[in-house]
Amino acid sequence: MRTEEEKQAFLQHLRMEVFDPVQRQRLEQVDRAIAEEKMIKEQYLAKEREILNDPNLSEKEREKRIRELQDATFGEEADAFRRGQAIEKGGKEYIKKRTVGSE
């Protein structure tokens, strides 16, 4: 299996062979946007864990702070983020029920 560095080098080579400079620039912009989005989500998840692990907060206060964190982190996309989390949670619960039910 290739290392991440080898994968990136191969991807760069492929892009140089297949795409013109304008297309490569657009791909690089997309790469940067994806990396930024990933970093923001990782930072959010770290802050969310801090809130969830704070023994001094009630469940209601945790929910309030997490919602505020989502609003501050994702802005107009906060509701979409919450929907995505709900879908992910529902999918995990469904799989868990199916797994338990098949035993």
GIGI-V701768 format. One line per field, one symbol per residue. ss: DSSP state (H for helix, E for strand, L for the rest). phi: phi as a letter, one per 20 degrees, with the letter a starting at -180 (. if undefined). A space follows every 10 residues. Layout:
ss->???
phi->???
//
This chain:
ss->LLLHHHHHHH HHHHHHHHLL HHHHHHHHHH HHHHHHHHHH HHHHHHHHHH HHLLLLLLHH HHHHHHHHHH HHHHHHHHHH HHHHHHHHHH HHHHHHHHHH HLL
phi->.effffffff fffffffede gfffffffff gfffffffff fffgffffgg ffeffedfgf ffgfffffff fffdlfefff ffffffffff ffffffffff fee
//
